[in-house]
């Protein structure tokens, strides 16, 4: 009887772990573009601090910075995540660095188009995909989102640091971009508006929007582009 009880407990434990939702994140940023006119001061710091927060809330995360941020490397690392992420899991992609209309600038100064990023993410089986981009004119992704399939429109959300015609601002005194600083504060608990120890996508976005617009005196407006069904997705929780 004792052996049977132990066996039943083991089966129950394995069943819980098989069904448990996991979050996988790829965090990328470029400070060194190989050109003093393009180099940024805080983007690598953005990534490292976000990695620390992700570790604390139980996210399985990987990091790529500066010279390692190429289209080939990002695509490979996202594909590695896509291979293991199940339908109920979550995928987060984050980038901090230069951006322009239609995409963001990698460490080799080539453009990674948002349309190409969408093509990679569309291969995932998971129904929960979140992209956070801290780059100038990142809101221009809205043009690419129009061309997504209905299935992808229902599962990919973009939280972008600025409108299509706006710059995304670094603050050297605080050591982060305004967008990423707000994201960090929000994930640490400040966006938990209803105090239920869970942070949803809409709670995080509202906090980021309010914080960034206030600190930039209305010069930068983060954007949320994605399905309404994803707004109550829980990105972080704690006991």
ZIPE-V346732 format. One record per backbone hydrogen bond with DSSP energy under -1.0 kcal/mol. CO is the residue of the C=O (numbers start at 0). NH is the residue of the N-H. E is the energy in kcal/mol with one decimal. If there is no record, write none. Layout:
CO:NH:E + CO:NH:E
This chain:
0:4:-2.2 + 1:5:-2.3 + 2:6:-2.3 + 3:7:-2.4 + 4:8:-2.2 + 5:9:-2.2 + 6:10:-2.4 + 7:11:-2.3 + 8:12:-2.4 + 9:13:-2.3 + 10:14:-2.2 + 11:15:-2.0 + 12:16:-2.0 + 13:17:-2.1 + 14:18:-1.8 + 15:19:-1.4 + 21:89:-2.8 + 22:59:-2.7 + 23:91:-2.8 + 24:61:-2.2 + 25:93:-2.5 + 26:63:-2.1 + 27:95:-1.2 + 28:65:-2.3 + 30:39:-2.5 + 34:37:-1.7 + 34:38:-2.3 + 41:45:-2.4 + 42:46:-2.0 + 43:47:-2.3 + 44:48:-2.5 + 45:49:-2.1 + 46:50:-2.4 + 47:51:-1.8 + 48:52:-1.7 + 49:53:-2.8 + 50:54:-2.5 + 51:55:-1.6 + 52:56:-1.7 + 53:58:-2.8 + 54:57:-1.1 + 59:24:-2.6 + 61:26:-2.9 + 63:28:-1.5 + 64:67:-2.2 + 65:68:-2.1 + 67:69:-1.5 + 68:106:-2.2 + 69:73:-2.8 + 70:74:-2.4 + 71:75:-2.2 + 72:76:-2.6 + 73:77:-2.6 + 74:78:-2.4 + 75:79:-1.9 + 76:80:-1.5 + 77:81:-2.8 + 78:82:-1.8 + 80:84:-2.1 + 85:88:-1.8 + 86:126:-2.2 + 89:23:-2.8 + 90:129:-2.8 + 91:25:-2.4 + 92:131:-3.0 + 93:27:-2.5 + 94:133:-3.2 + 95:29:-2.2 + 97:104:-2.7 + 99:102:-2.0 + 101:113:-2.6 + 102:99:-2.5 + 103:111:-3.0 + 105:108:-2.2 + 109:105:-2.8 + 111:103:-1.8 + 112:116:-2.0 + 113:117:-2.4 + 114:118:-1.6 + 115:119:-1.8 + 116:120:-2.4 + 117:121:-2.1 + 119:122:-1.5 + 120:123:-1.8 + 127:90:-2.4 + 128:156:-2.6 + 129:92:-2.7 + 130:158:-3.5 + 131:94:-2.1 + 132:160:-2.1 + 133:96:-2.0 + 134:137:-1.4 + 136:139:-1.9 + 137:140:-1.8 + 138:141:-1.8 + 139:142:-1.5 + 140:144:-2.1 + 144:147:-1.3 + 148:152:-2.5 + 149:153:-1.1 + 151:154:-1.6 + 151:155:-2.3 + 154:128:-2.4 + 156:130:-2.8 + 157:224:-2.9 + 158:132:-1.9 + 159:222:-2.7 + 162:165:-1.8 + 165:136:-2.8 + 168:177:-2.2 + 170:174:-1.8 + 170:175:-1.1 + 175:170:-2.4 + 176:180:-2.7 + 177:181:-2.0 + 178:182:-2.2 + 179:183:-2.7 + 180:184:-2.4 + 181:185:-2.6 + 182:186:-2.5 + 183:187:-1.5 + 184:189:-2.0 + 185:188:-1.4 + 185:190:-1.2 + 188:191:-1.6 + 190:192:-2.4 + 191:194:-1.1 + 196:237:-1.9 + 198:234:-3.2 + 198:235:-1.3 + 199:203:-2.5 + 200:204:-2.7 + 201:205:-2.4 + 202:206:-2.0 + 203:207:-2.7 + 204:208:-3.1 + 205:209:-2.2 + 206:210:-2.5 + 207:211:-2.9 + 208:212:-2.4 + 209:213:-1.6 + 210:214:-2.3 + 211:215:-1.8 + 212:217:-3.0 + 213:216:-1.1 + 215:218:-1.2 + 222:159:-2.9 + 224:157:-3.2 + 226:229:-1.4 + 227:230:-1.3 + 229:232:-2.0 + 230:201:-2.7 + 232:200:-1.9 + 235:198:-3.2
